[in-house]
Amino acid sequence: MSAEVSARPSGPGAGARILSTVGRSRELTLAGVMVVLCLVVALLAPHFLSLSNLSQVATLAAIIAIAAVGESMVIITKNVDLSVESTIGLVAFVVADVLRQKALPVPMAWLVGVGLGLVLGMANGAIITLLRVPSLVATLGTLSIFRGLDFFVAGGHEVNLADLPPGYSDAATSAFFGVPLFVILAIVVVVVVALVLRLTRFGRQLYAVGSNAEAAMIIGIRSRLMVFGAFSACGLLAGIAGVLWGMEFGTIYATSASGVALQIIAAAVVGGVTIAGGAGTVVGAALGALFLGLINNSLLLLQMPQELLQVIYGAVILVAVTADALIQRRERRVAAEHAFR
Amino acid sequence: MTNPRRASPNPGATAAGAPVAASRPLFQRASGLLRWESVLLVILALLVVEGTRLSKFFLTGPNFANLVSAVMEVAIVALPMTLIIITGEIDLSVESMIGLSGAILGWLWAAGVPIEAGIPIVLVVGALGGLLNGLLVARIGLPSLVVTLGTLALFRGLANVVLGPTAVSNFPAGFTAFGFGNIPGTPVPWTLIVFAVLGVVFYLVAHRTWIGRQVFAVGKNKDAARYSGVRVGTLKAALFVLSGVIAALAGVILAARFSSARADNGTGLTLVVVTIVLLGGVDINGGKGTITGVILAVFTLSVLQNALRLAGVSSEYQAVAVGLLLIGSVTAPYLARQTRSYSDRARRGRHPPAGSVERGEVV
């Protein structure tokens, strides 16, 4: 959909059609690769297809997918948020800590967690839009500042499942008609954000800001307000991911979720959200999260060394963006030849 | 990353040698160039005073050796990073290359390869890693942010594959002495000599040669640089290779200083390197910066870390201080520029149209 939005006003009819096909095929390509991967792994390790294994993969992927949806909104505006992992870790710890001290009832604690995520996202947005710090620098800074807050709150302790209300982490394993609760939540988030991006003015303006900030400014889009909104939404969704993280893992340390930002950004990038801004869909990002989760699970089931995981994640990022660039180069050439004729 | 439309109160500063610049008095331009370095010197002096107040050991030789050798790895990596950021790119993968080179060095040593042979091998690995970054950025035209984010994972993953969860720590005494020993009879660590030599070389290359001029030209205006004959791609690729080699050297130094090679060596150091570069006054949007500023920033940061440690601040909170410093070092010049441009306008008695100050700003 992004390709349509960015291409429609400027490109020739044929170019726009080609671009939109490529935009749509990214999700299809990824889905195809996943089907093949699933078939191979299922043949080699039959346990892969068991309900318990699939639920576990999908539940973990759902948490990453929710955060990746927020990250995608930021990347679409041609920015990046490296601090999401610290937001997730801090929210997870604060929610667990509040529950451990029985300071608030469970739903209120969740609300505090999501609200905290929103506040951290708004802080990022304010630093970037008001103080004009490039997002890469700002979020590299808040990555360690938010983590420092986490250490401050934790004070050298951890929260164990036993400290939490009985049955707290049941939600992580519960399911409706076999579909894990977290997956349903992730689908709701993806659908809502996808509709907002596609159907609302806010959504179209996000893409406009990312594809050409100056042009967007000229036609009267308040770019910095859009960027602020994207970072706030990213913080909010990271807050939700943090609450779910706490339920999924039960035991929360001050270092929880360290290094997850890479996975979240990788999910978005692999899902076709381009770092150059203005293109990509949150559906793609969610599929990207599922793809990375499947790779992780396959390594485990095929008893391959876990050390390979990061190598593969890195390679997947590089291959995805390189393929993108090469396809785009070819599209441009084809479009140019077409225009010439 | 480059942002030609960032409203500058001093348009002459963006076009060195242009007639506009000549119309401003010379001393004003000179003071504009010197200002950030002077600020850093003042901050450094204040930190030294504070450190002396905190501990009577602060101004001793051993403490000097201590605080300097603690930052030498990030210091040498900051030098090529400075040039990369001046061209408008970034290399986030350096911390993983530090880990990978240490891991391979440890693995080779454990396999019986002498250190003298291991070091050149890991430097070649660093060059190859940098070449991968450089080709993807310069040849395929990918954004360096996403490329080096990918290799950040890739190199760290390879380090894990090479060494697994084990640590190699039985390095020969001569090697570890290079990591944390001083030149006999002085409080000067060996690694400071490495940094000093590299610092001088980078200073000369950046500010006294055609290579440096090309680096700045690319950062100021990539297309103009290309049209005037700069091979932008080759230059960028070469800088990434250089960054890889120096990061590998930093990995060797880190392994020697810890007398331990682990796959997770260097985790989180990219933050410190980028902070040093930006604290040194290098513009994250490219085109502006000095090696002198970055060298001053190295010592400012090392004194700050040392003072925090003397004040009993744990390493997690030191990272917070570094993060605040990073954001502050980008914000402070911006706020100063804003104040100056407002006061300029006030003096000229002209009201700016609302919101015109940063029109076209890309955040």
Chai-1 contact restraints between the chains, C-beta under 6 A:
chainA,res_idxA,chainB,res_idxB,connection_type,confidence,min_distance_angstrom,max_distance_angstrom,comment,restraint_id
A,I128,B,V363,contact,1.0,0.0,6.0,A-B,restraint_1
A,T129,B,V363,contact,1.0,0.0,6.0,A-B,restraint_2
A,L131,B,T331,contact,1.0,0.0,6.0,A-B,restraint_3
A,R132,B,Y334,contact,1.0,0.0,6.0,A-B,restraint_4
A,V133,B,I327,contact,1.0,0.0,6.0,A-B,restraint_5
A,V133,B,V330,contact,1.0,0.0,6.0,A-B,restraint_6
A,V133,B,T331,contact,1.0,0.0,6.0,A-B,restraint_7
A,P134,B,I284,contact,1.0,0.0,6.0,A-B,restraint_8
A,V137,B,I284,contact,1.0,0.0,6.0,A-B,restraint_9
A,V137,B,V330,contact,1.0,0.0,6.0,A-B,restraint_10
A,A138,B,I327,contact,1.0,0.0,6.0,A-B,restraint_11
A,L140,B,L271,contact,1.0,0.0,6.0,A-B,restraint_12
A,G141,B,G323,contact,1.0,0.0,6.0,A-B,restraint_13
A,G141,B,L326,contact,1.0,0.0,6.0,A-B,restraint_14
A,G141,B,I327,contact,1.0,0.0,6.0,A-B,restraint_15
A,S144,B,L271,contact,1.0,0.0,6.0,A-B,restraint_16
A,S144,B,A319,contact,1.0,0.0,6.0,A-B,restraint_17
A,S144,B,G323,contact,1.0,0.0,6.0,A-B,restraint_18
A,I145,B,V320,contact,1.0,0.0,6.0,A-B,restraint_19
A,I145,B,G323,contact,1.0,0.0,6.0,A-B,restraint_20
A,G148,B,E316,contact,1.0,0.0,6.0,A-B,restraint_21
A,G148,B,Y317,contact,1.0,0.0,6.0,A-B,restraint_22
A,G148,B,V320,contact,1.0,0.0,6.0,A-B,restraint_23
A,F151,B,E316,contact,1.0,0.0,6.0,A-B,restraint_24
A,A213,B,V362,contact,1.0,0.0,6.0,A-B,restraint_25
A,E214,B,G360,contact,1.0,0.0,6.0,A-B,restraint_26
A,R224,B,V363,contact,1.0,0.0,6.0,A-B,restraint_27
A,V227,B,V363,contact,1.0,0.0,6.0,A-B,restraint_28
A,L262,B,A153,contact,1.0,0.0,6.0,A-B,restraint_29
A,I275,B,P143,contact,1.0,0.0,6.0,A-B,restraint_30
A,I275,B,L145,contact,1.0,0.0,6.0,A-B,restraint_31
A,I275,B,V146,contact,1.0,0.0,6.0,A-B,restraint_32
A,A276,B,P143,contact,1.0,0.0,6.0,A-B,restraint_33
A,E307,B,N160,contact,1.0,0.0,6.0,A-B,restraint_34
A,E307,B,V161,contact,1.0,0.0,6.0,A-B,restraint_35
A,Q310,B,A153,contact,1.0,0.0,6.0,A-B,restraint_36
A,Q310,B,R156,contact,1.0,0.0,6.0,A-B,restraint_37
A,Q310,B,G157,contact,1.0,0.0,6.0,A-B,restraint_38
A,V311,B,L154,contact,1.0,0.0,6.0,A-B,restraint_39
A,V311,B,G157,contact,1.0,0.0,6.0,A-B,restraint_40
A,V311,B,L158,contact,1.0,0.0,6.0,A-B,restraint_41
A,Y313,B,A153,contact,1.0,0.0,6.0,A-B,restraint_42
A,G314,B,G150,contact,1.0,0.0,6.0,A-B,restraint_43
A,G314,B,A153,contact,1.0,0.0,6.0,A-B,restraint_44
A,G314,B,L154,contact,1.0,0.0,6.0,A-B,restraint_45
A,G314,B,G157,contact,1.0,0.0,6.0,A-B,restraint_46
A,I317,B,G150,contact,1.0,0.0,6.0,A-B,restraint_47
A,L318,B,G150,contact,1.0,0.0,6.0,A-B,restraint_48
A,V321,B,L142,contact,1.0,0.0,6.0,A-B,restraint_49
A,V321,B,V146,contact,1.0,0.0,6.0,A-B,restraint_50
A,T322,B,I140,contact,1.0,0.0,6.0,A-B,restraint_51
A,A325,B,I140,contact,1.0,0.0,6.0,A-B,restraint_52
A,A325,B,L142,contact,1.0,0.0,6.0,A-B,restraint_53
